[in-house]
Amino acid sequence: MELGMIGLGKMGAFMAERLVRGGHRVVGLDRDAAAVSRVVEKGAAGVDTLEKLIAQLKAPRVIWLMVPSGAPVDQTIDQLTPHLAPDDTIIDG
């Protein structure tokens, strides 16, 4: 399985690392470039824009959000929606 992980703070980075160790392909995105670098060191792919994240995932795409609840989730979904297809899935962690 492959998925995109948006939000690579403590919880998101740990989830990305566990998924990679489990044999899954993870493409990570975070506004902090150092957070992206840390998951890349653990075997994930890293990107710096939503568009690049979408481009690196095969359809149907799975995107897991690990951003703070409330407005950050809503804003991320609003930014993602124009780039997604009907069969894509967003998981709000």
Summary of the structure (lengths in Angstrom):
residues: 93
radius of gyration: 11.9
end to end distance: 17.7
largest distance: 32.6
contacts: 289
relative contact order: 0.22
helix: 44%
strand: 23%
